[in-house]
Amino acid sequence: RVDEATDADGAAATTGTTTIAFRNYVPRDGDLASLKVTATTAPALAVPSGEGRETVALTLEPNVGDVDPSTIAPRRANWDLKRDVARRLEKLEKRTRRALVDIAREEEGRR
């Protein structure tokens, strides 16, 4: 957190110190490790179920280790180019096949 104040010119000037809190990053330095914020968990929920209005307590546990990297990994840089050019490539491949067949027929006709 940085405390800011504006001077007469309207420019922001820092008047305080910066406080760092690491939520998703585990620092390697021992001095910075003390600034790591501990993970929080949600409180237990009471959910009504059935006709007897019984309550079933649900607990939410952190799921840090079970995330599949393929679901959160970004797509390759050229995925949209491949998608956009796919139709044109199909047409080009068809024309190439036709041209090769025509060339083969001409060669047969010369013999």
C-alpha atoms as an extended CHARMM CRD file, in Angstrom:
* protein
*
       111  EXT
         1         1  ARG       CA              0.0000000000        0.0000000000        0.0000000000  PROA      1               0.0000000000
         2         2  VAL       CA              1.3400000000        3.4040000000       -0.8900000000  PROA      2               0.0000000000
         3         3  ASP       CA             -0.0130000000        6.5310000000        0.7350000000  PROA      3               0.0000000000
         4         4  GLU       CA             -0.2480000000        9.3170000000       -1.7980000000  PROA      4               0.0000000000
         5         5  ALA       CA             -0.7820000000       13.0040000000       -1.4310000000  PROA      5               0.0000000000
         6         6  THR       CA             -1.1050000000       15.6220000000       -4.1310000000  PROA      6               0.0000000000
         7         7  ASP       CA              0.9560000000       18.7650000000       -4.1190000000  PROA      7               0.0000000000
         8         8  ALA       CA              0.0050000000       22.1700000000       -5.5430000000  PROA      8               0.0000000000
         9         9  ASP       CA              0.7820000000       21.0560000000       -9.1020000000  PROA      9               0.0000000000
        10        10  GLY       CA             -1.5610000000       18.0710000000       -8.8050000000  PROA      10              0.0000000000
        11        11  ALA       CA              1.2760000000       15.5610000000       -9.0160000000  PROA      11              0.0000000000
        12        12  ALA       CA              1.1080000000       12.5770000000       -6.7220000000  PROA      12              0.0000000000
        13        13  ALA       CA              3.8550000000       12.3340000000       -4.1490000000  PROA      13              0.0000000000
        14        14  THR       CA              4.3890000000        9.3340000000       -1.9160000000  PROA      14              0.0000000000
        15        15  THR       CA              4.3760000000       10.1430000000        1.7530000000  PROA      15              0.0000000000
        16        16  GLY       CA              4.3860000000        6.6850000000        3.3130000000  PROA      16              0.0000000000
        17        17  THR       CA              6.0300000000        3.3390000000        2.9540000000  PROA      17              0.0000000000
        18        18  THR       CA              5.0680000000        0.4590000000        0.7350000000  PROA      18              0.0000000000
        19        19  THR       CA              3.6330000000       -2.6670000000        2.3320000000  PROA      19              0.0000000000
        20        20  ILE       CA              4.0300000000       -5.8830000000        0.3640000000  PROA      20              0.0000000000
        21        21  ALA       CA              1.7910000000       -8.9200000000        0.8510000000  PROA      21              0.0000000000
        22        22  PHE       CA              2.4350000000      -12.1260000000       -1.1050000000  PROA      22              0.0000000000
        23        23  ARG       CA             -0.7570000000      -14.1140000000       -1.7120000000  PROA      23              0.0000000000
        24        24  ASN       CA              0.1000000000      -16.2660000000       -4.7400000000  PROA      24              0.0000000000
        25        25  TYR       CA              3.8780000000      -16.0520000000       -4.6970000000  PROA      25              0.0000000000
        26        26  VAL       CA              6.2050000000      -17.9040000000       -2.3580000000  PROA      26              0.0000000000
        27        27  PRO       CA              9.3230000000      -15.7680000000       -1.9250000000  PROA      27              0.0000000000
        28        28  ARG       CA             12.7030000000      -17.5000000000       -1.8000000000  PROA      28              0.0000000000
        29        29  ASP       CA             14.3020000000      -14.8750000000        0.3910000000  PROA      29              0.0000000000
        30        30  GLY       CA             13.8880000000      -15.4950000000        4.1150000000  PROA      30              0.0000000000
        31        31  ASP       CA             13.2150000000      -11.8140000000        4.8320000000  PROA      31              0.0000000000
        32        32  LEU       CA             10.3840000000      -11.7120000000        2.3060000000  PROA      32              0.0000000000
        33        33  ALA       CA              8.9510000000      -15.0550000000        3.4460000000  PROA      33              0.0000000000
        34        34  SER       CA              7.5840000000      -13.3530000000        6.5350000000  PROA      34              0.0000000000
        35        35  LEU       CA              5.3840000000      -11.1810000000        4.2680000000  PROA      35              0.0000000000
        36        36  LYS       CA              3.5480000000      -14.2210000000        2.8090000000  PROA      36              0.0000000000
        37        37  VAL       CA             -0.1790000000      -14.1210000000        3.5680000000  PROA      37              0.0000000000
        38        38  THR       CA             -1.5700000000      -17.4340000000        4.7770000000  PROA      38              0.0000000000
        39        39  ALA       CA             -4.2310000000      -19.0840000000        2.6220000000  PROA      39              0.0000000000
        40        40  THR       CA             -7.7620000000      -18.6110000000        3.8470000000  PROA      40              0.0000000000
        41        41  THR       CA            -10.5450000000      -21.1520000000        3.6650000000  PROA      41              0.0000000000
        42        42  ALA       CA            -14.2550000000      -20.5310000000        3.5030000000  PROA      42              0.0000000000
        43        43  PRO       CA            -16.3370000000      -21.2600000000        6.5780000000  PROA      43              0.0000000000
        44        44  ALA       CA            -18.5950000000      -24.3140000000        6.6980000000  PROA      44              0.0000000000
        45        45  LEU       CA            -21.9650000000      -23.7750000000        5.0560000000  PROA      45              0.0000000000
        46        46  ALA       CA            -25.3080000000      -25.0590000000        6.2460000000  PROA      46              0.0000000000
        47        47  VAL       CA            -27.3900000000      -26.1730000000        3.2550000000  PROA      47              0.0000000000
        48        48  PRO       CA            -31.0150000000      -27.2710000000        3.6840000000  PROA      48              0.0000000000
        49        49  SER       CA            -31.7800000000      -30.6220000000        2.0660000000  PROA      49              0.0000000000
        50        50  GLY       CA            -34.8250000000      -32.8420000000        1.7070000000  PROA      50              0.0000000000
        51        51  GLU       CA            -38.2740000000      -32.4140000000        3.1330000000  PROA      51              0.0000000000
        52        52  GLY       CA            -37.2550000000      -32.7630000000        6.7700000000  PROA      52              0.0000000000
        53        53  ARG       CA            -35.1840000000      -29.5700000000        6.3890000000  PROA      53              0.0000000000
        54        54  GLU       CA            -32.0790000000      -31.2970000000        7.6590000000  PROA      54              0.0000000000
        55        55  THR       CA            -28.9150000000      -29.3310000000        7.3280000000  PROA      55              0.0000000000
        56        56  VAL       CA            -25.8080000000      -30.8250000000        5.8420000000  PROA      56              0.0000000000
        57        57  ALA       CA            -22.5610000000      -29.0750000000        6.6560000000  PROA      57              0.0000000000
        58        58  LEU       CA            -20.2980000000      -28.4910000000        3.6670000000  PROA      58              0.0000000000
        59        59  THR       CA            -16.6670000000      -27.6890000000        4.1130000000  PROA      59              0.0000000000
        60        60  LEU       CA            -14.5990000000      -26.0980000000        1.4100000000  PROA      60              0.0000000000
        61        61  GLU       CA            -11.0260000000      -27.2440000000        1.2620000000  PROA      61              0.0000000000
        62        62  PRO       CA             -8.3070000000      -25.5340000000       -0.7230000000  PROA      62              0.0000000000
        63        63  ASN       CA             -7.6170000000      -27.3780000000       -3.9750000000  PROA      63              0.0000000000
        64        64  VAL       CA             -4.1060000000      -26.1730000000       -4.6080000000  PROA      64              0.0000000000
        65        65  GLY       CA             -2.5540000000      -29.3420000000       -6.0190000000  PROA      65              0.0000000000
        66        66  ASP       CA             -5.3370000000      -30.7410000000       -8.1890000000  PROA      66              0.0000000000
        67        67  VAL       CA             -5.4850000000      -28.1510000000      -10.9930000000  PROA      67              0.0000000000
        68        68  ASP       CA             -4.8410000000      -29.5170000000      -14.4830000000  PROA      68              0.0000000000
        69        69  PRO       CA             -2.3170000000      -27.1890000000      -16.1840000000  PROA      69              0.0000000000
        70        70  SER       CA             -3.8580000000      -27.8150000000      -19.6080000000  PROA      70              0.0000000000
        71        71  THR       CA             -7.0650000000      -26.1070000000      -18.5090000000  PROA      71              0.0000000000
        72        72  ILE       CA             -5.3430000000      -22.9060000000      -17.4790000000  PROA      72              0.0000000000
        73        73  ALA       CA             -2.4420000000      -22.8460000000      -19.9280000000  PROA      73              0.0000000000
        74        74  PRO       CA             -2.7490000000      -20.1630000000      -22.5950000000  PROA      74              0.0000000000
        75        75  ARG       CA             -3.3060000000      -21.1600000000      -26.1940000000  PROA      75              0.0000000000
        76        76  ARG       CA             -0.4430000000      -21.0270000000      -28.6360000000  PROA      76              0.0000000000
        77        77  ALA       CA              0.1910000000      -17.6840000000      -30.2740000000  PROA      77              0.0000000000
        78        78  ASN       CA             -0.9070000000      -18.8420000000      -33.7310000000  PROA      78              0.0000000000
        79        79  TRP       CA             -4.0510000000      -20.8160000000      -32.8940000000  PROA      79              0.0000000000
        80        80  ASP       CA             -6.3060000000      -18.1890000000      -34.4620000000  PROA      80              0.0000000000
        81        81  LEU       CA             -4.2050000000      -18.0620000000      -37.6230000000  PROA      81              0.0000000000
        82        82  LYS       CA             -4.5650000000      -21.8090000000      -38.0650000000  PROA      82              0.0000000000
        83        83  ARG       CA             -8.3090000000      -21.5250000000      -37.5430000000  PROA      83              0.0000000000
        84        84  ASP       CA             -8.6990000000      -18.6860000000      -40.0540000000  PROA      84              0.0000000000
        85        85  VAL       CA             -6.5130000000      -20.2600000000      -42.7410000000  PROA      85              0.0000000000
        86        86  ALA       CA             -7.9040000000      -23.8170000000      -42.4610000000  PROA      86              0.0000000000
        87        87  ARG       CA            -10.6410000000      -23.2930000000      -45.0820000000  PROA      87              0.0000000000
        88        88  ARG       CA             -8.2360000000      -21.7540000000      -47.5630000000  PROA      88              0.0000000000
        89        89  LEU       CA             -5.7750000000      -24.5940000000      -47.0560000000  PROA      89              0.0000000000
        90        90  GLU       CA             -8.5030000000      -27.1540000000      -47.7530000000  PROA      90              0.0000000000
        91        91  LYS       CA             -9.3720000000      -25.4210000000      -51.0330000000  PROA      91              0.0000000000
        92        92  LEU       CA             -5.7120000000      -25.2160000000      -51.9620000000  PROA      92              0.0000000000
        93        93  GLU       CA             -5.1980000000      -28.9170000000      -51.2390000000  PROA      93              0.0000000000
        94        94  LYS       CA             -8.1860000000      -29.8320000000      -53.4490000000  PROA      94              0.0000000000
        95        95  ARG       CA             -6.8470000000      -27.6940000000      -56.2930000000  PROA      95              0.0000000000
        96        96  THR       CA             -3.3950000000      -29.2320000000      -55.8840000000  PROA      96              0.0000000000
        97        97  ARG       CA             -4.8220000000      -32.7450000000      -56.0940000000  PROA      97              0.0000000000
        98        98  ARG       CA             -6.7980000000      -31.8240000000      -59.2240000000  PROA      98              0.0000000000
        99        99  ALA       CA             -3.7170000000      -30.2830000000      -60.8240000000  PROA      99              0.0000000000
       100       100  LEU       CA             -1.6610000000      -33.4060000000      -60.0970000000  PROA      100             0.0000000000
       101       101  VAL       CA             -4.3860000000      -35.5990000000      -61.6080000000  PROA      101             0.0000000000
       102       102  ASP       CA             -4.4850000000      -33.3710000000      -64.7110000000  PROA      102             0.0000000000
       103       103  ILE       CA             -0.6970000000      -33.5670000000      -65.0580000000  PROA      103             0.0000000000
       104       104  ALA       CA             -0.8100000000      -37.3420000000      -64.6980000000  PROA      104             0.0000000000
       105       105  ARG       CA             -3.5240000000      -37.5510000000      -67.4090000000  PROA      105             0.0000000000
       106       106  GLU       CA             -1.4620000000      -35.3810000000      -69.7480000000  PROA      106             0.0000000000
       107       107  GLU       CA              1.5410000000      -37.6350000000      -69.2030000000  PROA      107             0.0000000000
       108       108  GLU       CA             -0.6360000000      -40.6770000000      -69.9770000000  PROA      108             0.0000000000
       109       109  GLY       CA             -1.9080000000      -38.9630000000      -73.1440000000  PROA      109             0.0000000000
       110       110  ARG       CA              1.6500000000      -38.3210000000      -74.3970000000  PROA      110             0.0000000000
       111       111  ARG       CA              2.5930000000      -42.0050000000      -74.1410000000  PROA      111             0.0000000000
